Amino acid sequence: MSSIYGREIHAIDHKGRVSIPATMRKSGAKKPLDAFHVLKGLDGCVALYPPDEFAHVEERLRRLPLWDRRSRIFTRMFLLDAQKVSVDAQGRIMLSPALIEWAQLKKDAMVLGQGNRIEIWDPKRFDGHLATSPDSLEQLMAEVFKDERS
């Protein structure tokens, strides 16, 4: 799977369809991705995983202990509105009303590449999310990569 980067703003039509840019649908193979697993993302977005990446997510979920109550609750919440969607001939996917509500999407959606997945955000909500971070990019990088050697 190729890495997915970039961001674009696309309108959400009256049926809940949003375009996924062709550059983000490229799989490294000759033909673009024609399906995604769509579910609640963290921080109030919608997450789209290509099938091969979602297989890794499912494997991690399978390793969670069934006897652990928090694991069961997390899995239920995480997969509650999950679905596999096809990309139509115009490069769009259909978002369920539940996921549109989860992400507070209105008429526009920011489609954001995140390496192994795509996030769909309400543009204003995303800007607010970034604005509330108490740290700068440099501070976050130092913390996240503190155990890495350059």
Buried (B, 14 or more C-beta within 10 A) or exposed (E): BBEBEEBBEBEBEEEBBBBBBEEBBBBEEEEBBEBBBBBBBEEBBBBBBBBEBBEEBEEEEEEEEEEEEEBEEEBEEBBEBBBEBEBEEEBBBBBBEEBBEBBEBEEBBBBBBBEBBBBBBBBEBBEEBEEEEEEEEEEEEEEEEEEEEE
